[in-house]
């Protein structure tokens, strides 16, 4: 096989607006290039005519393989429940019709339910989890006519079913900084409001609802601070000054977050960039808050989930309401803009616990509160197991949406103890408090569904940059 002639097409299928950087494709393209593959990108995020753009790309490029990413299965939003996989199938169907090249699926959304998605799309191959090692290996085996069924992370058809190999998780500290040259990162910054960087992978937390560990693993693997700072500097050269740290929770472990901040400060980058992060409410110290600010942090989204100790324990969180209060006090003292994200309506939620949570949030007074009603049930999570123990899916009054046993299409847990008017009850508790985002149809500039959010799209056109929640905050406050 002549390596120099092998071209791989990467396809981004995510069409949410405002656009979200398909970060994994930039990382994947870098890994493929290092293995001497030629990489072409088909980014359907900005397409006006999907079929025409696919046809044009394939007519212009002779490719040996096509890797198609699915970032989200749906909008994960109780008020929206938009299912993305049918659109994804339209794309893969078009690709199949126009080329005989090997078609391989992957991405964060795909990794949540790979067998079901392959079956739905009528395809045979996919990689769940990280693709930087497995995809180049799989392509070499396929193109050389060699057996590939032992490739780590491979999901492949065997007769009427599928087989899934264990993944191989990379040692990120040994990886060089990615070049970030495949995506149009500047355009994503201009039209999506920010870029993106990943400083580590994996999450050891035990949240009952989270699908992140299904693709990234439960063992935390960190990049070197030098590599992260190199990537920040490279994005700055492209004109990307605002970005999001895409780690599940940036401050876990806190020593890693501290070292990243210290390296950013050492390089003199803290005065040039503005970044946002997801964080755990604990551990979060005064020292870390100060370092965040010096390193250019513009806002923190804490996964608070609830304002009651009972619901925090139920959801698998390892902190308390007292911890939430302590972290809020630190942020207030240091002048940090921060948001508490709530996940309401889980197992055991009542009107009393809901009221207590909203009262707690008003007392702690974060800059913003995300009030998401209903918990998306993903296969492979502890929540899915709990739901099955409650009895037949079709008869479960706590479930809303597509009631199928595989939890394929959007399905949400919303405690029946909240009553049929749960959304109206929550709206009444929030009342006119503009600090709260919600998913109500009339939420307007407080709409917490980022899928096709035209308020955000227009704000970014006017020059707003940063995390979506913070753009909405600044719009409301006239900043």
N, C-alpha and C positions, 0 to 999 in steps of 0.2 A: 504494500500500500504506500503510495506517495503522499506523505503527510501534508505537504505544502498545497495539495490540490483539494483536500477535503474541506468542504464548506458546511457549516452547521447554521441553521436558521433558528434564532430564538424569537418566540412570539409572546408578547405581552397582551393578554386578553382583558385586562381590567379597564373598564370604561367609566368608572365612577367619576363624578365631577363634584368638587374640584379634583383634578388629577392627583394621584398618589404615586410617588416614585417607586417603580418596581425594582427596589434595591437589589434583591437577590439575583436579578438578571445581570446587573453590572458585575457583581461578584463572580457569577457563573461564567460570564464572557471572559473575564480575566483568567480564570482557571483554564478554560478551553484554549485561550491564546497561548498560555504557557506550555500547553501540551501540543502546540503546533497545529491547532485547528484554525481555520479561517472562520470568523464569526460575522454573521449578518443579523441585524435586528429588524423585526417587523413590530412596531409599536402601535397597536390598535387603539390606544387611549385617545389619540388625537384624530382618528379617522372620521371622515364624513360619509364614506361609502365603504363599508366593511368588505363586501364581496369584491368590489373593484380594486381595493388596495391589496387584498390577498392575491388576486389574479395577477396584478401588475408586478408584485414582488416576486412571485414564482416565475413569471415570464422573464424577469431580468436576472434571476439568480438560479444557477444549477446547484441544488443543494443535495447533500447525501443523507442528511437527517434533519428533523425538525423537533425542537424541544418546546413544548407549549406549557406556559405556567398559568395556574389558577390560584390567585391570591386569596379570594374570599368565595365561599360557597353561596353566601347570601349577605344581606346588609346587617344581619344579627340584631335587628331592631324590631321590637314588638309592634310598633306602630306602622312599620313599612312592610316587613316580611317579603321583600323582593328577592326572588330566587335567581341566582346568576348562572346556575349550571345549564339550563336550557339554552341560553345565549352562548355559553361556552361550547356546547355541542354543535351549534350552528357553525361556529368557527372551525372546529375539528372536522366536521362533515365537509366543509368547503375545502379544507386542506387535503383531506383524503381524496376528494374528487379531482383535484388538480395536480397531484403529484404521487409518485410511487415511493417517495423517500420514507424512511422509517419515521414513525410518529411516536414521540415519547412524552408522556405527561409528567408534571411535577408542580411544585409550589406549595405554599403553606396551606391553602384551602384543599388542594388535592390530598395532602398528607393526612388530613383528618379522616377521610373515608375513601382511600384509593381504589379498593376493589369495586365499590358501588359506582364510583365515577367512571372507571374503565368500562364496566358493564353497561352503564347508561349510554356512554359514547360509542360503544361497539369497538373498543380498541384493546390492544393486547399488552402494552408495555407502559410502565411508569416507574418513577423513583420517588419514594417517600422519604422525607427528611432532607438532609443536605445533598447537593448534587455535585459539588466541586470535585470530589474524588470519583464518585460513581459514574457520572455521566461520561467523562472522557474514557473511562475504562469500558463502559458498555458500548460506546461507539466504536472503539478499536476492535472489540470482539465481533461486533456485528459486521463491520466493514471487512474484516479479515476472514469472515466465514467461520469463526470459532465459537465454541459453546460459551454462552454468557449467563447462564442461569444461576451462577454463584456470585454474581455482582452484588455487593452490599446495598441494601435498601431497594433492591429491584422487586417490583410487583409484576407478575406475568401470568398470562392465561395458561391453565392446564385443563384441557377438556372443557367441561362446563363450569369450572370454578377458577380460582386464582391462588397462586402461591406467593408468599411475601417473605423476603429475606430480611434478616436483622440489618440495621443500618451500621455504617462505620462513621463515628463522630470524629471530626477533625480536631487536631491539636492547634487551636487558633493562635497560641502564642508563637508558634513556629512559622506562621504564614506571613509573607510580606504584605505590605500595604497594597490594596487593589488600586489599579490605575484609574478607574471610574471614567473610562473613555468611550464606552459603548452607548450609554444612554445620553440623551440631550438633557443633562442635569440642569443647565441654565434655563431651559424652557420649563422644566418642572418647577423650578424656583419662581419663575415669572408667572406661570399660570396656576400652580398649585400652592404657592405661598412659602414653600420651604423644600429643602433637600432632606437627605436621610443618611444616617451612619449607624452601624451596628458595632458595639464595643465588646459584646460577648453573646453566647448562645446557651440555651438550656435554662431550666427553672426547677429548683428543688422544692418549691412551695406545694401545698396540698389542697389548693382550691378545688372544690368538687365539680366546678363547671368548666374549667379552663381546658382548651384544646391545644394550647401552645406546646406542652411537653410531648404531645403525640408526634410532632414533627421535629422538634429541636432537642428532645431528650430532657431528662431530669437532672443530669449532671451539668453544673455550670462550668463553662469553658471560656476563659477570658483572653482577649487580644492584648498585646503589649501596648502600654500607653504611647510609646514612640510610634507604633504603627497607626494608631488612631489619630494622633496629632498630624502625622504625615498626610492622612486622608483628608483631614480638615483643611490643611494648607492647600491641598490639591483642589478641593472644592472652592476655596476662596479664589484661587486663580481663575476658575470658571465663572466667577461672579456670584457664587452661592454663599450668601452670608447668614442665612437663617436655615436651621436644620433641626431635625428631630432625632433623638437617640432612640433607636427602635428596640432596645433591650426590653425584655418583659418587665423588669424592675431594675433600673440603673444602679440603685444604691445597694444591691445585694450581689456580692458582699460589699460592705462599705469601704473596705480597704482598696478595692479595685476602683470604685468611683472616686475616692480621694486621689489615687495615683493618676487617674486620667485628668482630673482637674489640675493637679500640680504640674503635669506635663504641658497642658494647654497654657497655663500661666507662665511657665518657664519659657515657652516659645513666643510669648508676647501675643498670643492669639485671642486672649480673653477680651481685649478691647475691640476686636475686629469682627467677632461673631456673636450671634444671639441664638441660643439653643434651648430646646425643651426636652423633657424626659418623663417617662413613666417611672414612678418610684413606689416603694412600699412605705407605708406610714411609719414603720419601725424596722430597723434602727435608723433614726435620723437625728443627728446631733447638731448642736450649735456650730461646732467646728466645720462640719460638712456643709451646712448652709452658707457659711462665710466663703468657703472655697467655691461653692457653686456660683455665687455672685461674681467673685473675682475671675472665674473662668468663662463668664459670659452667659450664664443661665438666665433665660427670660421668663421661665415659668415651669412649674412642676405639676403633673397630673398624678395625684396619689390614688391608688386603688383602695378606697375606704370601704366600699361595698355596703356597709350598714352603720347605723348609729346606736345599735344595741349589742350588748355582749352575747346574748343568746343567738342572734342571727349571724354574728361573726363566727361563732363556734360552729354553727350549722353549715356555713359556707366554706368551712375549712381554713379560716384565717387564723393566724397565730398572734394577733394583737388584740387590744381591748379599746373600749371607748376612751379610757384614760390615756392610752397611747396616742389616740387621735388628737386629744386635747393638747397633749404635750408637744406634738409635732406642729399643730396649728399655732401654738404660742411661739415656737421658735421662728416659724415663717413670718408671723406678725412682727416680732422683734427685729428681724433682719430685713424686713421690707420685701420679702419674696412674694411674687404673684403665685398663687397656688390654687389648685382645684381638687375637690374631693369627689371622686366618682362613686356613685351608688348603684348597686344592683339589687333592685327591689322585687319582692314577690316570690322569693325562693321558698323551699320547704319550711313550713312552720310560721311563715310570715302572717301576721294578723293586722287588723286595723290599729290596734294598740301599739304594736311594734313599729308600724309605719309612721304613726304620729310621733313616737319617741325618736325615731331616726331623723325626721324633719326638724323636730325641736332641737335635737343635738346639733344638727348642721347650722341652724340659725344661731345657736349659742356660740359655736366655734368660729363662725363667720369667715369661712374661706372666701377667696376672691370669687370663685364660682363653684356651683355644685351641679354635677351631672346626675339627673334623676332618671335612670333607665328602669322602666317597668317591664317585668317579664324576663326570664333567664333562658337563653337559647340552650337547648339540650343537644349536645354533640355525642355521637357514638364514641365509645372508648373512655368516657369520663365517669367519675364516681356518681355524678348526678344521673347519668343514663342508667346506671345500675340501681340507684335508689328508685327511679321511676318504674323500672320493671318490677321491683318488689312491691310496688303499690297496687299491682294487679294489671289486668288487660289494658293495653294502651288506648284502645278505642273507647273504653269506659271510664278513663281517668279524667275527672272533672278539673284537675289542676293543669291539664295540658290544653294548649291552644295552637291551632295551625294544622299542618298535615300529620295526622295521627297514624304514622306507619312505624312498624317495629324497628326499622333500621335508622330512624331519625335522619333520613336523607334530606327531605325538603324542610324548610323552616318550621320548627316546632318549639314552643316556649312553655316553660313552667311558670304558672302564675297561681299562687295559692288561692284555693277556692274560699278560704276563710276571709279574704279581702272583699268578697261579695261581687255581684255582677257590675257594680258601679265603681270598681277599683280605680279606674283612670280618673273619674270625676272626683272621687274622694281625695286622691293625691293632688289633683289640681286645686282643690279647696284648701288643702294644707299648705301648699306653696303660695297660693293666692297671687298677689301682685309683686312678690319678692323677685326682683330681676336677677338676683344672684343665681337662680335656679334655671338650668336648661331642662327641657323635657321633650317628650316625643309626641306631644299632642298635635293634632292636625292643624290647629290654629296658633301654633307656637311662634311662627314668624321668625324673627331674629333670635329667638330662644330655641329654635329647632335643633335637637341634638342628634338628628340623623344626618350624617355627612354625605350620604348618597344622593346625588343630584340636588345638592343644597345651593340654590341659586343666590341666596343672600351672600353666601361665602364667595361664590364665583364672581359676583359683581364687586364685592369688597376687594378681592385680590386684583381684579382689573384696575381698580382705583389706586393700587399700590400697597395695600395691606400685606404684611408678611408675618409668618409665624404659625404656631399651632392653631388649628381651626377654632378650638374653644377660646383661645386668647384673642383671636380676631373678633369673634362674636362679643367677647367682653369689651374690647376697645370700641367696637361699634356702638354698643349700648351706652358706654360712658363718654362717647364723643371724643375719644382720643385720636 
